[in-house]
Amino acid sequence: MRIVDIIEKKRDGGELTTAEIEWFIAGYTDGSIPDYQAAALIMAVFIRGMNRRETVDLTLAMARSGDQLDLHDVAPFVVDKHSSGGVGDKVSLVALPLVAACGAPVGKMSGRGLGSSGGTLDKMESITGWSPDLTLSEFKRQVAEIGLALAGQTADLAPADGKLYALRDVTGTVASMPLIAASIMSKKLAAGADGIVLDVKMGSGAFMSNLDQARELAKVMVNIGKDAGRRTTALISDMNQPLGYAVGNALEVKEAIETLQGGGSAALWQHAVEVAGHMLLQAGKAETLADAKALATAARDDGRAWEKFRQLVAAQGGAVAEVDDPARLPQAKLVEPILAPADGVIGAMDTAVIGWASVKLGAGRMVKGDKIDHAVGLIMPRKVGDRLQMGEPIGFIHANDADKLAQARDEILSAITWSDEAVEPLPHFYGVIE
């Protein structure tokens, strides 16, 4: 086979065979196919798409590109969750400790920021010393010992996805349904989870901009999970405004800590306990979703979930003193408010613009290899439907550069649409696909 032939075939709208897809993944993984040709093919996929069979073949090839983890020697049933990406989405930092504290082992392979969305690993690396670099044996041992592991992809686990994930981020090919589905599900299948809860975002800050697209992506991923013999549930959730109030890395860790300790954003708690509830249902810890959410709430209220988060930090080399006293986490030198330009109601937010404003401050990567500034970001407590008077704070910018701060202020103000009339608050969830 020749990669040029495969690129041209997909460029012209052709359907790739199973053998062609497996050959491409093997070649890109071992380095015989270079980045520039892989970029050409994924751009062709972005434009032309893939059918269900191609998408399943791509997912399985990526999952099989390295080791496939079997956790059954350390836990009979392991659950995992994944978000399709969002602005201010720190749900994993709250939901995973909740679930583990209720006795359901959690083994999660997570990723970095992608496009305007933040990455769970980038957030956790705000904590001095914390590392996502676990070997497969260390990952299994941690699941056995504390019931919770949060790791980056190792070179041996779905390595094709690790390479494609970084390439998509800098080639304008993030928002592709087959590539998103294959990326998410290949990690889940390779990491050995028996139950998978998918948080599929929909809206201006998500890769799926409308409900039909989100439902289609959810169905594709649930079908992949079903075909692979994994218990899979997809929640369709809103991303037409930042989730919670913090956007950034250390700022989001602080919000997650507040939430685990019974404070923080009510919206983040509502979202996290819903995800945790479905994970506990899959693990057989409750008969109904209401009972599962009650278990998770009790784990927060009695401190077990917070202690599980501390164990996660300690087990992976993090400075527990920093999470015990979040004022010791990275802090920006400049903090300034964003003020409402007139009286009115927030009618809508272009959440992607808000996410990119945070990225440009340094909270994400503009190009592959950019270094993250963990201190910078945004605090955005105001939501769609809130009424403000001129001069009231919409939020706050945390920056280490005055020019970047000014740019972020202009971009955030441009992202907000104002209304003279009352506007209904947005829902958190739009449905469940099982």
N, C-alpha and C positions, 0 to 999 in steps of 0.2 A: 504493500500500500504506500501511497504518497500523501503527505499531509496537504499538499496543494490541491490534490484532487478532492479531498474531503472538504476543504474550505470552499472550493468552487461549487461543489454539490449542494452544500447548505446555503451558500450565497444565492444560488439560483432557485432555492425553495425545495430542494430534494429532501427525501427522508433517509437519514443515516441508518445503516444496518447495525445490528448488535455488534458484529465483528469490528466495524469501523469505529464505533464509539469506544469499545474496549481497547483497540489499538491506539487510539488517540490518548486515552487516559494513561495507558501504560507508558507511552512515549514521552508524554509531558512529565510524568512522575519521575522517570529515570533521566530526564534532561536531554534526551535525543531530539525532542521537539522544543525549540526555543520559545521564549516569551512572545516574540513578535508574531510568530505564526499561531500560537495559542490565542493571542489577543484577536487576531483576524477571525479565527473560528468562533470565539465566543461573541464577537460582534455580529457575525452572521446568524448565530443562534438568537441573539438579542432581537435582531430585525425579523428573522423568518420564523422563530419559535421552534418548538418540538411537540410532537404528539405524545400521548400518554405512554406508549411503548418506548419511544426514544427517551423520555424523561425517566422512566423506571430503569432502563438500561444504563443511563448515565449515572443515576444514583447508586445502583448496585456496583458498577465499575469503580466509582469513587470510593465506596465503602470497602471494596476488596483490594484497593490499591496498596494497602498495608496490612498490618495485623488487625484482627477482629477480636475484640475483648469479650471474654466469657466470665461473668461475675458470679455465676451460680455456686462456685466453691466458697464464696464469702457471704453471699446473701441469696435467699431463695427468689426474691423479687425486688428489682431495683427500678426506681422511677426517675424520670428526667423531664425537664421542660425546656422549651426554646421559644424565643420571640423572633418574629420576622423582622424586627428592627424598628426602633422608634426614638423620639427625642425625649430625653428625661426618663427613659425606661430602665429603672433600677429594680424591677420586680424580683429578679433572681436573688438579689441580696437579702430580700425579706422572705420570699416564699420558700426557698430551699432550707433555711434553718427551721422554719415552721414545720415543714414536712418531716425533716430528720428528727426534730424534737418529739414528734408523735410516733416515732418508731418505724418509719418507712425509710429504708436506706436510699440515698440520693447519690448518683454518680453522674456528674455533668461535665461534658467537654464544651467549652465556650470559646467565643471569638473576640476579635478586636473590633474597634469602631469601623463602620462601613458607610461611606457617603456621609450624610448629615446625621446618622444615627451613632450613638455611643456604643462602646463595647464593654461587656462585663469585666473582662480582664484588665482593661485600661483603668476602670474605676477601682478595682481591688488593688492595683499597683500604686494607688495613692498612699497606701499603707506601707511604711518603710519596711523593707525586707520581704514583703509578701511575694511569693513566686508561684506562677501557674505551671512551672516546669516540673511535672511529675513523670517519672517513668511509669510504664504500665503496671509494674509490680508495686510501686509506691501508691499508685492510684487505687489498686485493689486493696492494699493493706489499710489505707485510710478509710475506705468505705467500710471495711470490717471493723476498724477500731473506733471510729466516731460516727459512722453512719452518714458521712457527707464528704465528698471530694469535689473540688471545682478546679479543673485543669484546662490548660491550652492543649491544642492538638500536638501530640508528639510527632516526631519524624516518622514513627512507625504506624500511626493511626490515621487513616484517611489522608495520607500525605498529598494526594491529588487535590483534595479540597483546600488544604492549607495554601497551596500554591495558587490555585484559581481564585480563592477568596481575596488574596492580596492584589492579584492582577485585575479583578473586576473593579476594585475600589478606585483604581486610577485610570481606567479605560472607558468610563461612562457606560458600563454594562451591568450595573448593580440591579436595576429594576427589571429583571427578566424572570418571568414566572418559572420556567424550567430550571434556570440556574439557581434561583432562590430555593426552590423545592429540593433540588439535588444536593445543594450545599447543606441545608439544614438536616435532611434526612440521612445523608451519608454519614454525617458525624454521629447521629443518634444510633444508627444501625451498627456502626463500627464500635461504638463505645459500650455496647452490650446492654442497654436499658431494655427492660421488659415492658414498661409502660412509659408512654411519651405524651405529655400535654403540650400542645402547640398554641402559642399566643399570636394569632395572625392579625397584624395591625392594618387598619384601613383609614385613609384620610390624607390630608395635605402633607403630613410628616411621615408617611409610610411609603413603601415601595408599591403598594396596591392603593391607588387613589380613590377607588369606589368600592361599594359593597359587592357588586358582581365579581370584580376581580379578586377580592379577598376571599369570597366563597369558593371561587374556582381554585385558588391556590390552596385553601384549606382542604378541599376535596381531593386534590392531587396528592397532598402529603398524607392524608388519612388513608388513601388507597395504597400508597407506597408502603405505609406501616402495616396495613392489613395484609398485603401481598408478602411481606417479610415476616409475618407471624407475630407482630408486636401490637399490644393494646394501645390504641392511638385515639386521642381526642383533640379537636381543634376548637379554640374559642376565637371568635371574631370580635376584636376590640377597637376602640376609637383612638385615632391619632390625629385628630383635627385641632389638638392643642397639646402642649407638653404634658407628660404624665407626672403628676406630683408637682412640686414647685422648683426643684433643682435641675439644672442642665449643666453638665460638666462632669468632673471625676471625683475629686475630694468632696465637692458640694453634694453630689449624689450619695456618696458613702455616708455623709453626715445625716442626710435625710433618711436613709435606710436605718441608721442606728436609732434615730428618734422614733421611727415607726416601730421597730422591734421592741422599744422600751415603752410603747403605749402612747406616744405622741405623734408628732409629724403630720403629714398630709393625710386627711381623711380619704382623699381620692386614691392615693397610693395604697393605703390599707385595704380599701374595698377591692382594688384590683388584685393585690397580692393574696388576700385570703380566698378569693374566688379561684385563682390558679392553684393555690395550695389545696383547696378543697377537692378539686378534680384529681389532683395527684394522689391524695389520700384515698379517694374512691377507687382509683385504679389499683392501689396497693391493698385493697380489701380492709382498710382500717375503719370503715364506716359503711352503713347501708344506704344512706341518703346524702345528698350534697349538703343539706342543712346540718346534719350530724357531723360531717367532715369539717365544715367551716367552724362549727362549735369546738371541735377538737383543736383546730389550729388557733382559734381565739384563746382557748385556755392555755395553750403553750406559750402564747405571747404574754398573757396576763400573769402567769406564775413565774416568768423569767426563764423558762427552759429554752425558748427559741433564741433569746439573747445569749445565753450561755453557749448554745450550739454555734452561733456566729463567732463567738470568741474562740471556741475550739478550732473552728475552720481557719481563723487567722493564725493562731498559734501553730497549728499542724503544718502550715505551709510557710513558716518562717516570718510571719508578720509581727510587727510591734504591737502587742496587745494594749500597751499603755496608750497608744494613739487612739484606739477605738474606745477605750475606757474614758479618755479625755479628748474628744474630737477637736478641741481647740489646738491640739498638737498636730493635726493633719495639715497639709500644705494650705497656705492662705495667700491670696493675692494682695499685692501692694496697693492697688487702687480699687475702691468700691464706690460706685456712683449710681444714683437712681435713674430710672427711665420714667419721665413724667408724662401724664396724659396731656395731649395738646389742646383738648377742649372737653367740655362736658359731654358725656355720652355713655352708651352701652357698648361693650365689646361684642361685635356681631360675628366676627370670624377671625381666625388666625391662619396665616400661611406658616405652618409649623416647620416645613422644610427650611424656609428662610431663617427662622429662629435657630434651627439646628446648625445651619451653615454659619450663622453669626457666631455661635459658640466655637465651631471648628476653627474659624478665622482668628478667634482670640488665642487659639493654641490648644483647645481642649480636644481636637481631633487632628487628622492628617489631611493636608491638601495634596501631598504626593507620597508615594510609597517611601517609607523610611523616615518620615518626619518624626521628630521627637515630641512627645506629649508634654504639655504643661499642666500638671495635675491640679494646680491651684485655681485656674481660671474657669469662667463659665458664667451662668446666669441664674438668678433666682426670680422665678415667674409665678407668684402666688395668684395673680389675677387670671380669671378664666372667662370663657365665652359666657355671656349673660350677666357679667358683673357691670354695675353702673359706677362710673367714676366722675369726679369733678376735675376740671382743668387744674393741673399742677399736682394731682395726687400721684403717688408712685404706682406704676404698672408692675415694676420689678426693679431688680438691681443687677448691674454688670460688675463682675469681678475680673479684673484685668491686671496685667503686668506691663502694659504698654499703652500710653495715652492715645496714640493715633488709632490703635486697634479698638480701644474703648469707644472713641468717637464714631468709628465706622460701625461698630456693633449697635450703638444707639440708633443711628440712622436706619440701619437695616431692620431692626426690631420694630421701630415705629412704622416703617413701610409695610411690615407684615401684618399689621392689625387693621381690620376694617371696623369702623364705628357706625353705630345706629342710634337714631333718636328714639326708637321704639324698644319695648322690652323684647328680649331674646331668650328663648328657652335654653337652659343648660344642656350640655351634650350628654348622651348616655355613655356608660363605660363599655358596655358589651352589646353586640348586635345578634348574637346567636351562638349555638354550639353544634358542631358536626362530629358525630361519633361513628 
